[in-house]
Amino acid sequence: MKFERVVKALLIMKEKGPTDVDFGICFNLTCKTGEFRTQRTGIDGYLLVAKHAASWEHYSGNPYFPVALDRLKPLWEGEGLELRHSLIDHIIAKLEA
């Protein structure tokens, strides 16, 4: 499967948390996750998340910030964590469909 590494990286991010808690799914997927590198796969994490987030039920309407929350609150705690896990599940379902 073309997206096998991406799915694995998303599952690791969901299970163990992001590499950098100051950034969202896109940045962590593209730049920080050892399981996924744009150079190796030719897949851009930002574009991939933006494409699939648009059909997510909680989509903010902004492709740069698909999870609509107060940017002053921690991204990977509380509601931010729940929404990011929901988005990760949504992206995985789309990639595996």
Buried (B, 14 or more C-beta within 10 A) or exposed (E): EEBEBBBBBBBBBBEEEBBBBEBBBBBBBBBBBEBBBBEEBEBBBBEBBBEBBEEBEEBBEEBEEBBEBEEEEEBBEEEBBEBBBBBBBBBBEBBEE
